[in-house]
């Protein structure tokens, strides 16, 4: 495993208790960084922190990414514990139900968009002023290939992830002269607990679209993200990095 140089870097990872967020935390810790895991599942968060503690400094904050006040409190606690924030990885997300657009429950639509898009916006809005003040930062948002192509029976998820792509492009351009890189990645279906929220038919459809013919592993995502949040990524910003196994090549 290649080790990136993240010594002394301080990372906030939303949705950090499991799945992609946890894998990214493990890779950042292995690269010498310190992490603050933000998640709304307090029990799982505590368990993950115990399991990762031997790898390095692990702070936790129980937070709902749709709660502006909760994010502010989590950020204050994180800054106190880590003495600042250099990196934000926005992983927190939900899949929502697999139904036709015209049958999609309005409350579920709002919930998916709130978590998957507005949650990214709120976390960025909270952290960016700190990064501007120190003239350094790295932000990576986890979008999805669904945000590029739109998955049938997943309109809220697809729309929210498309919004993450546009948000990334806007914010990246706004911060381009501040030594703050803002990028997103577009994974294909990934082996995480979120798969349990999807029907087997929907999973079969998504895998059938991947030329590599398999589900993406979280460690593969973590490798890409860890480079993006390192100082080695000194030029790319406002960009979309594909990790879809050949499903999309743009």
Residue pairs with C-beta under 8 A, 6 or more apart in sequence:
1 30
2 223
3 30
3 31
3 32
4 27
4 31
4 226
4 227
4 230
4 232
5 31
5 32
5 230
5 231
5 232
6 28
6 31
6 32
6 33
6 87
6 226
6 229
6 230
7 31
7 32
7 33
8 32
8 33
8 34
9 28
9 32
9 33
9 34
9 86
9 87
9 229
9 230
10 33
10 34
10 35
10 36
10 78
10 82
10 83
10 84
10 85
10 86
10 87
11 25
11 28
11 33
11 34
11 35
11 36
11 85
11 86
11 87
11 88
11 89
11 229
12 35
12 36
12 38
12 75
12 78
12 85
12 87
12 88
12 89
12 123
12 127
13 21
13 24
13 25
13 28
13 35
13 36
13 37
13 38
13 89
13 91
14 21
14 38
14 39
14 63
14 65
14 88
14 89
14 90
14 91
14 92
14 119
14 123
15 21
15 38
15 39
15 65
15 90
15 91
15 92
15 93
16 22
16 24
16 25
16 35
16 36
16 37
16 38
16 39
16 45
16 48
16 60
16 91
17 37
17 39
17 41
17 44
17 45
17 47
17 48
18 39
18 41
18 44
18 48
18 192
18 193
19 91
19 190
19 192
19 193
19 194
19 218
20 91
20 142
20 187
20 190
20 192
20 218
20 221
20 222
21 37
21 39
21 89
21 91
21 92
22 37
22 48
22 52
22 218
23 218
23 219
23 221
23 222
24 89
24 91
24 221
24 222
24 225
24 226
25 35
25 37
25 48
25 52
25 58
26 52
26 55
26 222
27 219
27 222
27 223
27 225
27 226
28 35
28 87
28 226
28 229
29 35
29 52
29 55
29 56
29 57
29 58
30 55
31 226
31 230
32 56
33 56
33 87
34 56
34 57
34 58
34 59
34 82
35 52
35 56
35 57
35 58
35 59
36 58
36 59
36 60
36 61
36 74
36 78
36 81
36 82
36 85
37 45
37 48
37 49
37 58
37 59
37 60
37 61
38 60
38 61
38 62
38 63
38 65
38 74
38 78
38 92
39 45
39 48
39 60
39 62
39 63
39 92
40 62
40 63
40 64
40 65
40 92
41 62
42 62
45 60
45 62
46 60
48 60
49 58
49 60
52 58
57 82
59 77
59 78
59 81
59 82
61 73
61 74
61 77
61 78
62 74
63 70
63 71
63 73
63 74
64 70
65 71
65 90
65 92
65 115
65 119
65 120
65 122
65 123
66 114
66 115
66 118
66 119
66 122
68 122
68 126
71 122
71 123
71 126
72 126
75 85
75 126
75 127
75 130
78 85
79 85
79 130
84 130
84 134
85 127
85 130
85 131
85 137
86 131
86 134
86 136
86 137
86 138
87 137
87 138
87 139
87 140
87 229
88 123
88 124
88 127
88 137
88 138
88 139
88 140
89 139
89 140
89 141
89 142
89 225
89 229
90 119
90 120
90 123
90 124
90 139
90 140
90 141
90 142
90 164
91 142
92 115
92 119
93 115
93 116
93 119
93 142
93 194
94 111
94 112
94 115
94 116
94 157
94 194
94 197
95 112
95 154
95 157
95 194
95 197
95 198
96 108
96 109
96 111
96 112
96 154
96 156
96 157
96 197
97 104
97 105
97 108
98 153
98 154
98 198
98 199
98 201
98 202
99 105
99 153
100 153
101 155
104 155
104 156
108 156
109 155
109 156
112 156
112 157
112 160
113 156
113 159
113 160
113 163
115 160
116 157
116 160
116 161
116 163
116 164
117 160
117 161
117 163
117 164
117 167
120 141
120 164
120 167
121 167
124 139
124 141
124 167
124 171
124 182
127 137
127 139
128 137
128 139
128 171
128 175
128 180
130 137
131 137
131 139
131 175
131 178
131 180
132 175
132 178
132 180
135 178
135 179
135 180
136 179
136 180
137 175
137 178
137 179
137 180
137 181
138 180
138 181
138 228
138 229
138 230
138 233
139 171
139 180
139 181
139 182
139 183
140 182
140 183
140 184
140 185
140 225
140 228
140 229
141 164
141 167
141 168
141 182
141 183
141 184
141 185
142 164
142 184
142 185
142 187
142 221
142 225
143 161
143 162
143 164
143 165
143 168
143 184
143 185
143 186
143 240
144 157
144 158
144 161
144 186
144 187
145 186
145 187
145 188
145 242
145 244
145 247
145 248
146 154
146 157
146 158
146 161
146 162
147 158
147 160
147 161
147 162
147 163
147 164
147 165
147 186
148 162
148 165
148 186
148 240
148 248
148 250
149 158
149 247
149 248
150 158
150 162
151 157
151 158
151 202
151 205
151 206
152 205
153 202
154 202
161 186
164 184
165 184
165 186
165 240
168 182
168 183
168 184
168 238
168 239
168 240
169 238
169 240
170 238
171 182
171 238
172 181
172 182
172 183
172 237
172 238
172 239
173 237
173 238
175 181
175 182
175 237
176 237
176 238
180 237
181 228
181 233
181 234
181 236
181 237
182 237
182 238
183 228
183 233
183 236
183 237
183 238
183 239
183 240
183 241
184 239
184 240
184 241
185 221
185 224
185 225
185 228
185 240
185 241
185 242
185 243
186 240
186 241
186 242
186 243
186 244
186 248
187 216
187 221
187 243
187 244
188 206
188 209
188 210
188 215
188 216
188 243
188 244
188 245
188 247
189 195
189 203
189 206
189 207
189 210
189 215
189 216
190 215
190 216
190 217
190 218
190 221
191 215
191 216
191 217
191 218
192 218
195 203
198 206
207 213
207 214
207 215
209 247
210 244
210 245
210 246
210 247
211 245
211 246
211 247
212 245
212 246
213 245
214 245
216 243
216 244
216 245
220 243
221 243
224 241
224 243
227 233
228 236
228 241
242 248
242 249
242 250
